[in-house]
Amino acid sequence: MNVSPQASGAGNAAAGLAKAAADCGAAFVSDVSEVKFDSALLSGMPVTWAREHAVLPVRGASGEALLLVPGPEALPLLQRASLAAGCDLAPAFAERGVILAAVDAAYFEAKSPDAAPAAAETPQPDGPAESAPPPSPAPADSAEDLLVERGEPAARILNETVLAAVRQGASDVHFEPSDSGGARVRFRISGRLYDREPAVPAPLGAQVVSRIKVMGGMDIAEHRLPQDGMTRVRAGGRAVDVRISTVPVADGERVVLRLLDRGDSMIPLPDLGMDGDVLRGFSALLSRPNGIVAVCGPTGSGKTTTLYAAIRSLDVRRRNIVTIEDPVEYRIDGISQIQVRPRIGLTFASGLRSVLRQDPDVVLVGETRDPETAEIAVRASLTGHLVLTTLHTNDAPSAVMRLVDMGVEPYLLASSLRGVLAQRLVRRLCPHCSRTAAYGESRMPAAEEALARAAGCGSVALADPRGCRNCLEGYAGRIGIFELLPCEGAVSEAIHAGRLASGDLRAAAAASGAAFSPMSADAAAKLRAGVTTPSEVLAALGDVSL
């Protein structure tokens, strides 16, 4: 058997490194699978320093704390790395390529296997409705690599901040200028905002904003008007699209970065948290050849994620699927996606009108927000198209009244509306540090205890506010609370007759035997299962009665 010189050289290098490790009394690691990542060891070591020196603190097979080093020449770094990790580290030799691959995996790919996917909506950016759409993100091979060491302080601060946000699973990064010339930094994680330390020091706030504008292809000389931009960055082996929004405020410019990670947001339909009846009913609506299926809820309730999951569950090989979005958040293979451009006249209504000449089977309208769009959507559904859209209403029955208020005639709506899914998001309890307590021992507010009792909980599920290495404040990810109103039979008759009040539609659904249960019932089931807490349900649904 012939061995290539390259393979022989690589083998000799590994053998030489193994011998050097033995001579130094150190372990030798040939593959990253032989070690385990520990976030506690990683938290004190900046990723840029780890990558620059090709070192990484890890756990060995027996749980011992090790520092991967590329050879004896890196042993002087052991003391500094031990201080950063907060414990004594023993050296373990590994090839430089193995260590660098481990750095990428440890900081940006290793997530808790127990962490549930977080259904998160992608809300529309703030700013003028008629502003130009953001440019398309740069190709992956030209994306900014956040692991590359930057000499300029502003670039280094920005890279480290975005790296931390990606690692912690943040959906947004806020830079809020202060009168001192610095900036407060906040991350939105699982729907909550948290301060990030350290903040941008004075006087680097304006320089960080300029750096962001350069990355997003924006005008760095314009400080008086809001701007939108988009870029793509690389964090280890992951490409993350970043949508940028700036607005002028009293102390400078406020910037929000929305981090769009395809892997975190492309959640399959069965993983959103729907119970069996709702999932079967919603899937049945998606299989219909025509009609309107609406997903409703306030901003931040997960509507966009649900719609993406819905269209990804369809057969793109046999059906022509076209979307009209503002903006196009994620590219989906096999689906034509249109970016709304109001400045040049490409609105939801005009785009939908043109799409109907493209022989579509399924049309996704990002939001039905005006009478013209509603009317065209109804006409499209009546002429053989399945239309998926979102509405901003509090519950499923209210969506019917909203469409009628937009000018849709009840008799047309009765013929076209197939069903409405309403939803909210609640944080999911961490399976590692959550606990249960008997009533009276939990010290929770009276309203929360009353809610747990009404839900039929035998004990109260509690989140540890300190959290653990797998979560933040005792929660890990989010899950949806749903209600589905099928619009057929007695419900369609009620719409046709103009009985549009929420109570009338609920009564009609019950009379027709439709599988309708309110979100409060789904919330109660998740409370009994210990999935979430009463405080989360109250935050999502308000003063709800079960």
N, C-alpha and C positions, 0 to 999 in steps of 0.2 A: 504494500500500500504506500503510495506517495503522499508525503505531507508537504503542504505549501510552506515556503519560508516564513510567510506571515503567521501562519498557525503555529509553526515551530517557535518563532520568536515570542509570540504571546504566551505559549506554554512555558518557555524558559523564564520569562519575566515573572509569571505567577509563582513558579517554583523558587526563583530567587527571592521573591518577597516572602514566601512561606518560610524559607530558611532564615531570612533576616528576623522574622517574627520569633522563630524558635530561639535564635541567638539572644534576643532581647527579653525572652521570657514572656512574650505577648502572644495573644491568640491570632489566628489568621482566618479571615472571612473571605470566602471565594465568591459568594453570591448574596444579594440583598435579602433573599428569602431566609437566610440563616439568622437574621436579627429581627427585633421588634421595635417599632417606633413608640416613643413615649412623649406625649405632649408636655408633660411636666419638665422633662429634660430639655425639650426644644424651646420652651417659652422664653428662656433667658438668652438665647443665642440668635442674633440676627442672621437671617438667611443669607444675606450678602457676604457676611464674614465667613459663614460655613462654606459657601461656594468658592469664595476667593482662596481659602486655605485648604479646600478639599478635606474637611473634617466634619464629623457628625456624631453627636451623642445618641446612643441606642441602648437597648436592652438585649443581653445575650439570651441564649436558649434557657438558661437557668434563672433569668431575671437579673443578672448582674449588670451594673451600669458600665458601659464601654464607650470609648471614643474611637471611631474609625479614623485612621490616619493612613496616608499613602506611603509611609516609610519611616525609618529612624530619624530622618531630618526634621520631621514634624513633631517629634516628642517634646520639644520645648513649649509647644502650644498646650500641653496637657493641663498645666496648672491654671492657665487662663480659662480654658474650656470648663474645667471643674468648678471654678468660681461662677461662671455663667450658668451652669447646669444646677448648681446648688448642692452638689454631692461629689465625692471622689469618683473619678473615672479611671478605669484601667484601659491601657492602650490595646487596640486590636488593628492589625495591619490588613489593608485591602487595597486593591488596585484603584488608581485615581478614577477611572471610568465607572467602576462599581460604586464608589463613594458619591460621585456627582449624580448618578442615577438615583441613589438612595436619598440624596438631598431633595431632588425634585419630588420623589414619591412621598417623602416624609412631610414636607411642608405643604404640598398642593394636591396630592392624590389620596393620602391616607385619611379616610373619614371613618367615624364610628360605624361599624356594620349594623348596629342596632338603631342608628338614627333614621327615623322615618322620613320619606320625601316630604318636602314642605310645599304645599300648594300655595302659590303666590301669584297674585294678579300683577300685571304690568300696567300701572296706571299711566294716563296720559301726562306728558310734561306740562308744567305751568308755563305760561307765557302767552303772547298774542296769538289768537286763533289763525291769523293770516300770515304768520311768519313762514319763511321758507323752510322746507323739510330739511332735516340733517343729511349730510352727505352719507353715501354708503360707506360701511366700514372697510378699512384697508384689508387686502388679502392677508391670510394668516402668515405667509412667509415674510411680509414686511411689517408685521405687528411689533409694537414696542415690547422688548423683552425686559420684564421687571426684575429679572435675576442679574442683569448686567450691572456692575458697580458704576455709579454715576459720581463724577467729581463735584458737580455743582450742588450746593446745599439744597436749593429748591427742588431740583430733579430727584435728589436722593430722598428727601422728605416725602415727595409725592409717591415715588416708587414704594417706599416702605409702608406708607399708609394704605395704598391700594393692595399691596401684598397681604397686609394684615386683614383687610376687608375680605379679600377672596378666601383666605384661610379660615376666617370665622364665619363664612357663609352669609355675609351682609348683602342685602339687595341694593342699598344706596349708601353713598358717602356724602356727607354734608360738610362744606367748608364755609363757615360763617365768620366774616371779618370782624375784627374788634378795633376800637379806637386807638389801640396801641400799635397797630400795624401788623399784628399777628392774626391768627384765625382759630376759632374753635372748630374741632373736628368731631363729628358724630356719625355713628354707624346705625343703620336700620337693620335689625336682626329679628326675624320672625315677627315683623310688624311693629317692633318697639325700637325707639331711639335710645342709644347709649353713647355717653361721652367717651371719646378715645383719648388716652394720654400716651405720649405728650401731645399737646396742641402745637400748631404751627407757631414758632416763636417770632417775635418782632425782630426785624422789620421784614420778614420773608413772606408775609401773606400775599402781597401783590405779585411777587415773583412766582409763587406757586400757581396763582391764577393765570399768569402769562404762560407758564409751562403747560398748564392744562389746555389753554387755547391753542398753543402751537400743536399739541398732539391731536386736537380735534379739528384742525384746519379752520380755525375761527380768526376773526380780525382782532389782533392783540392791541390795536390802537383805539378800538371802539369800547368806551367805558360807560356810555350813556344809555345804550339800548340793550334789551335782552338778546341773547344769542343762543343758538342751538348748534351742537356739533356731535360728531361720533368718531370713535376710533376703536381699535382692537389692540389688546395687550396679550402677552403670553406670560403665564405664571407656571413655571415648570412645564409640564406637558399639556397644559390646558390653555385654550384660546378663549378669552372672555371679551365680548363686545361691551363697549362702554358708551352709553348715551350721556351727553353733557348738556347741561342747561345753566346759563348764567343770567343773573338779574342784578341791576344796580341797586344798592341800598345806601343808607346814610354813611356807612364807614368804608365803603368800597364796593366790591362785587361779591355776591353770594353765589356759590357754585354747588350744584348737586350732580353727582355721578351716579348713574344707574348701571349696575353691573348685571349684564345679561349672560348668564352661563347656561348654555344649551343643555348640558347634562343635568343641571338642577331643576330646570323648568319644564323639560319635555317629559312629563309624568304620564304614564299609561292611565287610561280611564279607570281600570279597576283599583288603582292605588290612590285615588283621590279621597277615599273615605266614605263613599256612598254605601248605604246598606243594600242588601240583596234586592229588595223590591224596587228601590229607586234606580239602582244600576240596570236592572232588567228593563224597567220602564223607559229609562232614558235611551238605552241601546235600541229599544224597539222604535222609538221616535226617530233615531238616526237612520234606521233602515227603511223609513218611509220614502217613497219616490218623490213626494212633493209636500209643500206646506211650510209653515214657519215654526221653528223651534227657538225659543228665546231663553237666554240665561240672564238672570237679573240679580241685583244686589248693589250695595254702595261701592264706592271706590275702595280698592284694597280687599275685596271679598273673594278674589280668585276667579273671576269670570273668564279672563283671557286664558288662564291655564286650563280651565275646563274646556273651552272651545278648541284650543290646540290639541288637547287629548281626544276630543270628539272627532276632529277631522283626521287625526292620525290613526284612528280606529277604522276608518273607511278604506275601501279598496281603491287605491289611487290608480291601479292598472286598468280598471274597468269603468271608472267614473272620472269625469272632467271636473276638477275642483278648483275654484278660483276664490281668492280672498281679496277684500278691500279693507285696508287697515290704516291706522294713523297712530303711530308709525308701524312699519313692518318690524316686529321685534326679533323673530327668529325665522330663518330660512328653512323650509321643509321640502325635502326632495319630492319631486313629482307633482307639486302643487304650484300654480301660478299665483303670485302675490303682488298686489298693486298697492303702491304708496299713495295715499291721499295728498294732493297738492293744491290747497285752496287758492293760493296766490295766482295760479294759472288756470283756475276754473275746474280742477279735477277734485270734486267733492265726493262724498259717499253717494249722493243721488246721481250725479253725472257718471261716476264710475260704474255704478250698478246698472244704469241704463245701457252703457256701452258693453258691459260684460254679458248682458243677455243676448247680444249678437255673436258671442263666442261659443255658442252651443254648450253651456255649462250644465252639469247635472246637480252640482252642489255649489252654493255661493255663501261665503261667510262675510257678513257685513260687520265690521268691528264694533260699530255702535249705531243704533237707530236713534238719532237725536233731533230730527226735524220732520215736519209733515211730509215733505217731498220724498225723503228716503223711505218713510213708513209706507207711503202709497205705492211706490215702485216695488218695494219688497213684497207687499201683498199681491200686486199684479203678477210678479214673478212666480210666487208660490202657486197662484191659480193657473198658471200656464205651464205647469209641469216641472218646476224646479224646487229643490229643497233649500230653504234659506235659513241659515244659522245667524243669530245676532244677539246683541246684549242690550239691556235696558237698565237704567238706574231706578229701581224701585225697591221697596223694603221687603216685599214678599211676593209669592207667585201670583195670587189673585190680583194684586195691584197692577201687574203688568197689563192686564186686559184694559183696565180703565185708562192707563197711560196711553195705550195705542189709540183708544177712542178719542181721548183728549187731543191727540195729534191730528185728528180728522179722519181716521179710518172708520168707515161705516160699520155698524155692528153686524149687519148681515154678511158683509165681506169678511170680517174678522172671524165670524163663526165658521165660515167655509175654509179659511186658510190657516188659522192657528192650530197647531197640532199639540203643543204642550209648552209649559213654562217651568224651568228649573230655577229655584231661588237658593242662594247659598250665603254662608258666612265662613270665616276662618277662626279657629281657636288654636292656641298653642297646645301641643301634645306633651303630657307628662314624661319626664325622663325615666326610662325603665330602670336606671341604675341607682338613683338617689331618692325617688319619690317614695312615700310611705302612706299608710292608712292610719286613721285615728278614730276612736269612738266619739260619738257626739258628746260635747261638753269638755273633751280633752283637746280639741283642735284649736280653741281660742279664735275661731274665725268669726267674722261679723254675723250678726243675726240673720241678715238677708241671705247670705251664702248658705248658712246652715239650714234655713227654711227651704231654700231651693234644693239642697241635697235630700232633705226629707221628702219633699214633694216628688222628687225623681225616683224615690224608692230605694235610695242607697242605704245599704246596711251599715256602712261606715263611710267616713269622709276621706277622699283621696287628697293628699297634700303634696305641694311642691316644696322642696328644700330651697329657701331663698338664697342660700350660699352656693347652690349648684355643685357640680363636680366636674371632673376632667372631661366628661362626655356631654355637658350641657351648659346652659346659661340660666341661672336663677331657677333651676329645677325643671326646665322645659327644653325639649329637643325637637325642633321642627313644628309644623302645623298640620292640621287636618280640617277637612270641611264639615260643615253642618248643612244639610240639604232638605228641601221639600220639593216634590214634583207634582205639578197639577196637569194631568192629561186633559186636553180640551176635546172631548168627544161626548156623544150621547147627551145626557141631561145638561152637561156643562155647555156644550155648543148651543143647545136650545135656549139656555139662560142668556148667553151672549146675544143670540139672535133676537131675543125678546127685550133686550136692553136692561136685564137685571144684572148689573155689573158690580154691585157692591161686593166687598170681600166676603161678607157673611153669606150672601146669596150664592156665590160661586162655590164656597166651601160646602154649603148644604146640597147644592146640585151634584157636586162630586161624590158626596156620601150617598145620595139617592141613586146615583148611577152605578154604585159599587166600584168606583175608580179607586185605585190604590193611592189615596192621598192622605198623608199625615203631615202635620206642620213641622217646621224646623225645631220647635220646642220639644217635640217628641223624639226627634233624632238627637237633640242635645241631652235629653234625659237618658237615652240609651247609652250615650258615650260617657255620661257621668256614672251610671251603674257599672259600666265596664272598666272604670278607672282610667279612661283615656285622657281626660282633661279634668279641670277643676271648676267649681261653681263660680269663682271669680272670673274665669275666662268666658263662661257662658253669659254671665251678666254683662261683661264688657262687649260681647258680640251682639247680643240680642236685646240688651236693656232690661227694663223691669218686666221680665217674662213670667208668665204663670204656666206651670206644667200640669 
